[in-house]
C-alpha cells in the first residue's frame, strides 16, 4: 500500500549556516518505527537529489517519536548570502513530507495507516 | 527556596510582537520575563548603528517593552533578563535608567549590566596570539576577511547573569548571551544549581530552547493540526513552571489563543536541531534524546528526564563581516503557460546580463508559485494560474548589482507576454552582512557585571 508521509508525520525545519535541518515527527507513537525503518538517510538523500549540494545525516529521537535530518549545502550559502526564497530552510519540512512510502498491506492494516488518496 | 519558578518568554527575536511582554506580565503570575532580541546577524546591524551614534547599538525595542512592564517590575517584583544590550549594554542600561526616572520609577530598578562578550577591539591581538577564529563551516582563518569584520562577540552563558541576580538586579541586560541562558540563569539562581549539576543545567537549557522563539512552541508556525489551533490573533506566548529537580511544565497564560501540546512542543524541540545528543552551550551539553514529554492537562506539557554533561573548553563566537552586494527582482506571469513564460523571461534576462558583461558570484532564478521552495518535488506546474519570476544576483561589485536592478522593468515591454506585478519599482541593492561562526578558548573571554541604580 502507498502511504504518504504527510498523512503519518508532521515536521519543522530550520537552518544552521548552509545546512537545513528537518525534524520529522510521527503523528502517532506507533508509527515511529515505520519512519525509522523506511525514511533512511539514503532515501532522504535521493528525495532531495539535485536540490542540495552536500550530504545528509540522520539522527534518531525515539523519545520524541522523531527523526532529525541535516541537509548540507541546502541553502545556497545560507543566511544573508543566500538568494533563495527559503534562505532559512523553513519549508524543507513539508518538502520532505511529499515522500511516499510502500508498506505491506498487512502491516499498514495493523498500524492503521491511512492510504494515499 | 521557591518550589516553582515561572519564567515567561516575551520576545523571540528583534522585531517580534511589541505587545507580547506586557501581555505576559499582566496575563498571569510570573517571576521572570525573558526577552531574546539577538539573531545571528543582529549584532552587526547594531554595530553599524553604534558607529553612526556611539550612544546606540542596542535593541531599542527593549525600551518600549520596559515602559510597558514597569508597573509589573516595580509592583509585582517581576524580574527581566534580556540580551537587548547588543554591542552597547551600558548605553542600553543608561537609557533604561533614564526611562524609569521619566516614568517616576527612578530608584526602583537595579540594572545588572553584563559585558565581556565583545571581542571586536581585541581581534588583532587574539589573531596575533594564535587564535585563528577559523570558520566552523569552511575552516578558513578569520584573517581572510579580517578587514571586512563588523562585529565579533562570544556567546556567553549563565554565569554572569546569575552573578547579576545575586547582586540584586531586577533587570539584567546582556550583550551576546546565548538565547537559552536567559531562561536557564534565573532557574540556576533561584534553585542554587551548582556548576556541576549537569542534569538540572541541561534541563534549564532545554526549557530555554523551547521558549526562546516565543510563540513558535505555543501554536505559532505549528503544522500539527494547524486548522484547529484557536485564536492566533491573541496567541499566548509560552512560559515554564520549573522545579528544583529540573523538571518543568511548558504552558501559557489563561485566556490566550494558541496551544501548548506535546506536538507543538516537539516541533519547537526539533527546530534548528543539529546532533540531538550534543546541544552544546557554554554551561553544559544537553542530550535531547533524553527528553520526556507528557500531556499535563489543557495547554500544559510536562518535561522531564533530561540528562546533561560537562561542556567543552571553547565558546562559540559570532562574527559578522561585509560580504558584497545582492539584489532580487520579481515579475509575475499569468496563465496560460505562466511557468513557460516566466522561464523564458529568466533566460532572456540572463542573456542580457551576459551581453552587458556583468559578472556575479551567484545568479539564482526561482519560480514562485511553481517550484521555488520544493523544486522538482512540486511536480507538474504547467497549468499554474500565475508564476512569479524571482531573479537574484550576488557579487562584490556594487555597480554590477546596481546595473542589474535596471534590467527588470524593461522586460515588461520587451519580454514574454502576460506580465504584471512590477509596481514595486526597481529592486533595492542590499549590502550583505554575512555570519562567520568560530570557536575560541573560554579562558580568553572574561565577563564582568556592573550594577546600575
Interface residues (C-beta under 8 A of the other chain):
Chain A: X10 X11 X12 X13 X14 X15 X16 X17 X18 X21 X23 X25 X27 X47 X50 X51 X59 X60 X61 X62 X63 X64 X65 X66 X68 X70 X76 X77 X78 X79 X80 X81 X83 X84 X85 X86 X91 X93 X94 X95 X98
Chain B: X40 X41 X136 X137 X221 X223 X224 X263 X266 X267 X268 X269 X270 X271 X272 X273 X274 X275 X276 X277 X288 X289 X290 X291 X292 X293 X305 X323 X326 X328 X362 X364 X366 X368 X372 X373 X374 X375 X376 X377 X390 X392 X393 X394 X432 X433 X434 X435 X437
